[in-house]
Amino acid sequence: MFNAYRNLSPRTRLCLGVAVIAWGLVGLRLSDRAEEKFGYTPSDKDKEELRRWTPRLIAVDKSDEK
């Protein structure tokens, strides 16, 4: 698959790369609106449950004593 991509002309590769980036940006811009339109907006209960599953980092001081 990568060889097929490399065999494309540089201009075609550039256009393909720009298209992929544009597709991603459009998806990022429209995803929130689509969630609201289709009723997939998370409730406060869902957000709280997600916070419970979020990993927490705890800093531990390392002493020089052994």
Backbone torsions as a table, in degrees:
resi	resn	phi	psi	omega
1	MET	NA	-42.2	-179.5
2	PHE	-65.6	-35.4	178.2
3	ASN	-65.5	-36.9	177.6
4	ALA	-64.2	-39.0	177.7
5	TYR	-65.7	-42.8	-179.1
6	ARG	-67.7	-25.1	179.3
7	ASN	-76.6	-12.6	177.2
8	LEU	-70.8	156.3	177.9
9	SER	-69.2	154.8	-179.4
10	PRO	-56.9	-37.5	179.7
11	ARG	-66.1	-40.2	178.4
12	THR	-65.9	-40.7	176.9
13	ARG	-62.7	-40.5	178.0
14	LEU	-62.5	-46.3	179.2
15	CYS	-62.4	-40.2	178.6
16	LEU	-64.9	-42.4	177.9
17	GLY	-63.5	-43.1	178.2
18	VAL	-63.9	-38.8	179.1
19	ALA	-64.4	-40.7	179.7
20	VAL	-66.0	-42.6	178.2
21	ILE	-64.5	-42.5	178.4
22	ALA	-62.9	-41.9	178.4
23	TRP	-60.0	-43.0	178.5
24	GLY	-65.2	-42.2	179.2
25	LEU	-65.5	-40.5	177.2
26	VAL	-62.8	-42.0	178.3
27	GLY	-61.9	-40.8	178.1
28	LEU	-65.5	-38.8	-178.6
29	ARG	-71.4	-36.1	-173.5
30	LEU	-93.2	-15.4	-174.0
31	SER	-64.2	-40.3	179.7
32	ASP	-65.5	-41.8	178.7
33	ARG	-66.1	-38.2	178.8
34	ALA	-65.6	-39.4	177.2
35	GLU	-59.7	-45.5	-179.7
36	GLU	-65.9	-42.6	-177.5
37	LYS	-64.3	-40.8	-176.8
38	PHE	-93.2	3.9	175.0
39	GLY	78.6	26.6	179.5
40	TYR	-99.8	18.0	178.7
41	THR	-68.9	127.8	-177.0
42	PRO	-68.7	141.4	177.0
43	SER	-81.9	172.5	178.1
44	ASP	-63.1	-34.3	178.2
45	LYS	-64.6	-42.2	178.2
46	ASP	-63.7	-41.1	179.8
47	LYS	-64.9	-40.5	178.9
48	GLU	-65.9	-40.6	178.2
49	GLU	-65.1	-37.5	177.3
50	LEU	-65.7	-38.7	177.4
51	ARG	-63.2	-33.5	178.6
52	ARG	-66.1	-32.4	-178.2
53	TRP	-87.3	-8.3	-179.6
54	THR	-71.7	129.0	179.4
55	PRO	-65.7	144.8	179.8
56	ARG	-113.9	140.7	177.9
57	LEU	-103.1	134.2	179.1
58	ILE	-120.5	122.8	178.8
59	ALA	-80.7	131.9	179.3
60	VAL	-120.2	124.8	177.5
61	ASP	-74.3	132.3	179.6
62	LYS	-96.9	119.0	-180.0
63	SER	-83.8	154.2	179.9
64	ASP	-83.4	-8.8	-178.9
65	GLU	-76.8	142.1	177.5
66	LYS	-127.5	NA	NA
